[in-house]
């Protein structure tokens, strides 16, 4: 798999969130080299705390496959998933998570908690991190810098 190709697609989703004044996080779900789910943060637009990029992309992928088990899929996310999204990756049975930049404050994969590799769970997720890290971190930094300046 070309991780940079799919991370660029996740960044397209993050830019959609940015335009909507949402925290710019994007995600795409890939199965057999085909994007089967896309999502970007829509918490403000939907007034829904669970409307994170990952959750929305996983839901779309589930509709595509016709079930909740997403065996064999890879999800690309611009930022390290939070606890809710990391838990969803386990519950949806995602095979691989590829993310761009760490989230030192709320990350629940490598930066604090390690939900996706918890041995007590009946499923663990493989993790690849640091793909297009500068670009993924950059869009978040610009968003919050602009927010502080308002």
N, C-alpha and C positions, 0 to 999 in steps of 0.2 A: 504494500500500500504506500502511496505517496502521501505521507503525513502532511507535508506543506500544502499540497493541493486541497485537501479537505479542511485544513485549518484556515486557509484563505476563505473557504466557503463559510466557516463559522464566523470569521471576521466580517463577512458580508452581513450576516445576521446581527452581529454586534452593532454595526453601523446603523441598521434599521432601528434598533433600540435607541441609539444615540440621537437620531433624528426625532424620535418621539419623546425625548427628554427622560428616557428610562436609563437605568444603569446599564451601560453597554456591554452586555454579555451575550454571546451567541453560541449556538450548538448545532451540530448536524449529526445524524445517526446514519451509519453506513453498513450495508450488508452486501456482500459479493460485489464490491466496488460501485454500488449504487446508493445514492443518498435517498433514504426512505423516510427521513424525518428531519424537520428544521424547526428551530425555535430561537426566539430572542426574548429578553425580559419584557414582560407586559404587566408587571404588578400594579403600576399606577393606572394604566389604561383600563384594566379589568377589575380594579379594586380587589385583587386576589393575591394574598401573600404567597401562594404556591405557584404563581405564574412566572416561574424562573425559566430561563432558556432551556435547561436540561429537561425539566418536567414536560414542557410543551413539545419538545422534539421527541421525547420518549412516547408520549401519548400518540403523536402522529405516526411514529414507527409502529406502534402496537396496532393501530387501525390498518396500516399497510399489510402487516403479517397476519392479521386476524386473530390476535391473541396477546396476552400480556407477557409471555415468555419471549424475550428477545435474544435467544441463544445465538451466538456467533456474531453479534453486532459489535461494532466499534463506535463509540461516541467521541466526537471532537468538541471540546469546549475551550473557549478562550481563556477562562480563569478557573483555577482549582475549585471544584464544587464545594458547596456548603454542606452542613450535616444533613439537611433534608434531601438535597440532590444526591449526595453520596449514598444515602440510604435507599433512594429510589433506584440507583444503579444496581445495587444488590438485589432489590426486590424484582426488578425487571429482568434479572439474569444477564446483564450486559457482560460481554466477554472482556472487552478492552476499553479503557478510558485513556484518551490522549488529550492532554490539556497544555495550554500555553504558559501562563504565568501563575505563580503561587499567590495565594491569598493569605497573607500572614495573620490577618485578623479573624477571618471566618472560615478558612479552608479546613476541610475535614478529610483530606486524603494524605497529605504530607506535612502540612504546616501546624497541625494541632492534633486533632483526632485522626485515626486511621481506619475509618469505617469500612472502606471497600476491601480491606485485607484482614478484617477481624476473623480470627480462626474459629470463634464460636458460631459464626453464621454458616449456613449450609452452602453459601456461594461466596466466592472471592472474585474480585475484578483485577485483571492485569492493568498496570499503569505505565504510561509513557508520559514524561513531563518535559517541559522546556521547549516545545515545538513553537517556533516563531514567537518566542518569549517577549522580545522587545516590542513587537507590534501589538501583541495582546495586552501587555502592561501599559503601553503608550495610550491606547484609546481610553482606558479607565482613568489614567492619570490626567489626561486632558479634560475629560468629563468632570471630574471632581475639582480640578483647578478652576474651571469655568464656573462651576456651582458656587465655590467659595468667593469668587470675585463678584458675584451678583448681589 
